[in-house]
Structure formats: structure tokens, C-alpha cells
Amino acid sequence: MDVIGEIEGLDAFMEELEEEVMEAMNAVGREAVEYAKKNGKTRVEVVTKANIIKTTDGKFLEHCHKVAE
């Protein structure tokens, strides 16, 4: 495989991985909200480590806000 083919393969892999990560973020947010509702809680607190996963941190917070609405 040539370098261009490897890069295209990596791009496809990263897109697929991003989709799976987004699904997982939604699942975590939904579970947290459902747990709070079942246990009489009115708030869910989300804590992230932005300096570790810089590319997805903001997206995780956005997904949690959407799920909470």
C-alpha cells in the first residue's frame, strides 16, 4: 500500500471511530440523566479532563447538554 492509500485508510478509520465515540457520549449522557431521574436528583454534574482529550471534550459537554434538555 502506498502512503496516500494509508492516509485515506486512516481518514476512514478516524471517521468511523468518531461516529462510535459520539454514540458512546450520547449513551453516557442518557444513562446519567436517567439515573438522576430514577433517584430523585435534579442535577447531573459533568466533569471532563480537557487537556487529555482536546478534540472531543467540547463535544462531550455539548452532547450532555442536549441529552439533559
N, CA and C atoms as a LAMMPS dump frame, in Angstrom:
ITEM: TIMESTEP
0
ITEM: NUMBER OF ATOMS
207
ITEM: BOX BOUNDS ff ff ff
-5.0000000000000000e+02 5.0000000000000000e+02
-5.0000000000000000e+02 5.0000000000000000e+02
-5.0000000000000000e+02 5.0000000000000000e+02
ITEM: ATOMS id mol type element x y z
1 1 1 N 0.853 -1.173 0
2 1 2 C 0 0 0
3 1 3 C 0.899 1.235 0
4 2 1 N 0.539 2.231 -0.777
5 2 2 C 1.329 3.46 -0.826
6 2 3 C 0.915 4.408 0.307
7 3 1 N 1.657 5.475 0.455
8 3 2 C 1.418 6.426 1.544
9 3 3 C 0.035 7.049 1.444
10 4 1 N -0.389 7.408 0.244
11 4 2 C -1.707 8.023 0.068
12 4 3 C -2.804 7.039 0.471
13 5 1 N -2.658 5.8 0.084
14 5 2 C -3.63 4.785 0.471
15 5 3 C -3.695 4.613 1.982
16 6 1 N -2.543 4.664 2.635
17 6 2 C -2.516 4.545 4.092
18 6 3 C -3.211 5.734 4.748
19 7 1 N -2.993 6.924 4.22
20 7 2 C -3.625 8.122 4.773
21 7 3 C -5.138 8.06 4.579
22 8 1 N -5.59 7.654 3.407
23 8 2 C -7.029 7.537 3.156
24 8 3 C -7.635 6.492 4.08
25 9 1 N -6.933 5.397 4.295
26 9 2 C -7.416 4.371 5.215
27 9 3 C -7.503 4.897 6.636
28 10 1 N -6.531 5.692 7.033
29 10 2 C -6.539 6.288 8.368
30 10 3 C -7.691 7.28 8.502
31 11 1 N -7.928 8.079 7.462
32 11 2 C -9.047 9.03 7.496
33 11 3 C -10.374 8.294 7.675
34 12 1 N -10.556 7.221 6.942
35 12 2 C -11.792 6.447 7.054
36 12 3 C -11.925 5.855 8.449
37 13 1 N -10.829 5.354 8.983
38 13 2 C -10.836 4.788 10.335
39 13 3 C -11.202 5.851 11.357
40 14 1 N -10.63 7.039 11.237
41 14 2 C -10.889 8.115 12.195
42 14 3 C -12.347 8.573 12.128
43 15 1 N -12.924 8.622 10.932
44 15 2 C -14.335 8.992 10.802
45 15 3 C -15.224 7.957 11.475
46 16 1 N -14.913 6.689 11.27
47 16 2 C -15.692 5.621 11.895
48 16 3 C -15.55 5.664 13.413
49 17 1 N -14.345 5.901 13.878
50 17 2 C -14.101 5.993 15.31
51 17 3 C -14.856 7.168 15.913
52 18 1 N -14.88 8.292 15.216
53 18 2 C -15.587 9.465 15.718
54 18 3 C -17.082 9.171 15.86
55 19 1 N -17.657 8.451 14.909
56 19 2 C -19.077 8.094 14.997
57 19 3 C -19.336 7.234 16.224
58 20 1 N -18.466 6.264 16.473
59 20 2 C -18.631 5.392 17.63
60 20 3 C -18.467 6.164 18.933
61 21 1 N -17.536 7.102 18.952
62 21 2 C -17.325 7.916 20.148
63 21 3 C -18.555 8.775 20.411
64 22 1 N -19.14 9.326 19.367
65 22 2 C -20.34 10.153 19.527
66 22 3 C -21.49 9.319 20.093
67 23 1 N -21.647 8.105 19.605
68 23 2 C -22.697 7.227 20.115
69 23 3 C -22.46 6.924 21.593
70 24 1 N -21.211 6.678 21.957
71 24 2 C -20.876 6.393 23.35
72 24 3 C -21.126 7.609 24.232
73 25 1 N -20.796 8.799 23.736
74 25 2 C -21.046 10.021 24.512
75 25 3 C -22.536 10.192 24.766
76 26 1 N -23.34 9.944 23.749
77 26 2 C -24.792 10.041 23.923
78 26 3 C -25.283 9.04 24.956
79 27 1 N -24.756 7.831 24.898
80 27 2 C -25.175 6.79 25.833
81 27 3 C -24.822 7.166 27.269
82 28 1 N -23.633 7.692 27.484
83 28 2 C -23.213 8.099 28.826
84 28 3 C -24.119 9.213 29.336
85 29 1 N -24.378 10.195 28.502
86 29 2 C -25.252 11.297 28.897
87 29 3 C -26.659 10.829 29.231
88 30 1 N -27.218 9.969 28.379
89 30 2 C -28.571 9.441 28.621
90 30 3 C -28.632 8.65 29.916
91 31 1 N -27.65 7.797 30.144
92 31 2 C -27.63 6.984 31.362
93 31 3 C -27.544 7.859 32.606
94 32 1 N -26.727 8.9 32.544
95 32 2 C -26.585 9.792 33.698
96 32 3 C -27.901 10.5 34.002
97 33 1 N -28.571 10.979 32.967
98 33 2 C -29.844 11.679 33.167
99 33 3 C -30.905 10.711 33.675
100 34 1 N -30.97 9.537 33.104
101 34 2 C -31.955 8.539 33.554
102 34 3 C -31.698 8.124 35.001
103 35 1 N -30.45 7.94 35.361
104 35 2 C -30.101 7.593 36.738
105 35 3 C -30.559 8.692 37.69
106 36 1 N -30.308 9.939 37.305
107 36 2 C -30.708 11.061 38.148
108 36 3 C -32.225 11.095 38.33
109 37 1 N -32.952 10.911 37.25
110 37 2 C -34.416 10.923 37.332
111 37 3 C -34.932 9.812 38.242
112 38 1 N -34.39 8.606 38.071
113 38 2 C -34.843 7.46 38.869
114 38 3 C -34.53 7.619 40.349
115 39 1 N -33.507 8.388 40.669
116 39 2 C -33.076 8.528 42.052
117 39 3 C -33.412 9.886 42.654
118 40 1 N -34.37 10.592 42.03
119 40 2 C -34.867 11.844 42.585
120 40 3 C -33.872 12.991 42.566
121 41 1 N -32.914 12.928 41.686
122 41 2 C -31.931 14.003 41.58
123 41 3 C -32.409 15.029 40.564
124 42 1 N -32.068 16.277 40.792
125 42 2 C -32.481 17.328 39.868
126 42 3 C -31.324 17.843 39.024
127 43 1 N -30.11 17.379 39.323
128 43 2 C -28.935 17.843 38.586
129 43 3 C -28.019 16.682 38.245
130 44 1 N -27.318 16.842 37.139
131 44 2 C -26.255 15.917 36.753
132 44 3 C -25.023 16.774 36.521
133 45 1 N -23.945 16.432 37.184
134 45 2 C -22.713 17.199 37.03
135 45 3 C -21.759 16.445 36.123
136 46 1 N -21.239 17.139 35.122
137 46 2 C -20.317 16.537 34.158
138 46 3 C -18.934 17.11 34.393
139 47 1 N -17.968 16.225 34.572
140 47 2 C -16.588 16.646 34.771
141 47 3 C -15.754 16.027 33.661
142 48 1 N -14.953 16.85 33.005
143 48 2 C -14.101 16.35 31.928
144 48 3 C -12.667 16.77 32.162
145 49 1 N -11.778 16.154 31.459
146 49 2 C -10.346 16.452 31.55
147 49 3 C -9.924 16.974 30.184
148 50 1 N -10.112 18.256 29.962
149 50 2 C -9.927 18.861 28.646
150 50 3 C -8.508 18.757 28.116
151 51 1 N -7.527 18.762 28.983
152 51 2 C -6.158 18.745 28.482
153 51 3 C -5.716 17.358 28.021
154 52 1 N -6.512 16.342 28.269
155 52 2 C -6.174 14.987 27.832
156 52 3 C -6.77 14.692 26.463
157 53 1 N -8.037 14.956 26.29
158 53 2 C -8.718 14.663 25.028
159 53 3 C -9.235 15.975 24.46
160 54 1 N -8.365 16.742 23.882
161 54 2 C -8.711 18.084 23.426
162 54 3 C -9.704 18.088 22.267
163 55 1 N -9.679 17.057 21.438
164 55 2 C -10.523 17.081 20.243
165 55 3 C -11.978 16.743 20.529
166 56 1 N -12.271 16.035 21.611
167 56 2 C -13.649 15.622 21.863
168 56 3 C -14.251 16.219 23.115
169 57 1 N -13.5 16.926 23.918
170 57 2 C -14.012 17.408 25.194
171 57 3 C -15.227 18.298 25.027
172 58 1 N -15.148 19.293 24.186
173 58 2 C -16.277 20.188 23.985
174 58 3 C -17.486 19.46 23.436
175 59 1 N -17.264 18.485 22.6
176 59 2 C -18.368 17.716 22.027
177 59 3 C -19.098 16.922 23.106
178 60 1 N -18.341 16.362 24.054
179 60 2 C -18.97 15.598 25.133
180 60 3 C -19.879 16.505 25.954
181 61 1 N -19.409 17.687 26.295
182 61 2 C -20.235 18.617 27.061
183 61 3 C -21.479 19.017 26.277
184 62 1 N -21.33 19.262 24.973
185 62 2 C -22.478 19.614 24.129
186 62 3 C -23.511 18.49 24.127
187 63 1 N -23.056 17.261 23.984
188 63 2 C -23.975 16.117 23.968
189 63 3 C -24.694 15.987 25.299
190 64 1 N -24.005 16.18 26.393
191 64 2 C -24.65 16.08 27.7
192 64 3 C -25.715 17.153 27.875
193 65 1 N -25.446 18.36 27.406
194 65 2 C -26.443 19.434 27.486
195 65 3 C -27.671 19.086 26.647
196 66 1 N -27.457 18.542 25.459
197 66 2 C -28.579 18.176 24.582
198 66 3 C -29.429 17.084 25.224
199 67 1 N -28.766 16.09 25.796
200 67 2 C -29.499 14.981 26.421
201 67 3 C -30.324 15.49 27.612
202 68 1 N -29.773 16.417 28.356
203 68 2 C -30.448 16.94 29.54
204 68 3 C -31.716 17.714 29.184
205 69 1 N -31.772 18.294 28.004
206 69 2 C -32.948 19.07 27.601
207 69 3 C -34.064 18.144 27.29
